[in-house]
Amino acid sequence: MKEQELYTVTQQLNELFDNLKNGKITEEEYKELSDELYRKQTRLRYELEHEKGLHYKELKSC
């Protein structure tokens, strides 16, 4: 579930960047729109890595 959400957020960021490159939005608009998405992307990556670490610890202790 989180992997899919991370993929979606990354796609949205890529689309925003493409819009910036193609002149469809300004740099200021890009910064405003991408700020929350970058935070969400960072949080999801952290959560996924944390879960993977916990899973690895469980496997190692068995």
C-alpha positions, 0 to 999 in steps of 0.5 A: 500500500505504501509502495503504491502511494510512494509511486503515485507521489513520485509520479506527481512530482515528475509531472510537476517538474515536466510542467516547470520545464515546459513552461506550464507553471512558474518556478514559484508555483512549482515550489508551492505545489511540490513542497507538500509532495516532497514532505510526503515522499520523504515520510513514506520512504522513511516509513518503508525503510523503517518497516523493512528494518523491523522485518529484517530484525525479526527474521534475524532473531528467528 
